[in-house]
Amino acid sequence: MLDLFGEVVVTYDDLILWVEAVAPAYASSQRAFDHYVKAWAVADKVRRAKMYGTFDSTIESGRQRQKTLARRLGLRLSLSE
């Protein structure tokens, strides 16, 4: 989605989705989340993924990876889906 100036829109919800899917350990606290988003330039990664049309597939891939790992380890995860 583009804004009035032709820029890709990156929302806070997009950042949360990305971190929860790609690096769920950093979603455990606000401090960890903020550090990860800044240190790894998550907003830029989300922007590029949206431009190239890979944002949704990246999120889904991360969720599938978590489900597979949980199944292999015999754990129950409370994922948003």
Secondary structure, DSSP 8 states (H G I E B T S, - for coil): -B-TTS-B---HHHHHHHHHHH-GGGGSSHHHHHHHHHHTTHHHHHHHHHHHT-HHHHHHHHHHHHHHHHHHHT-------
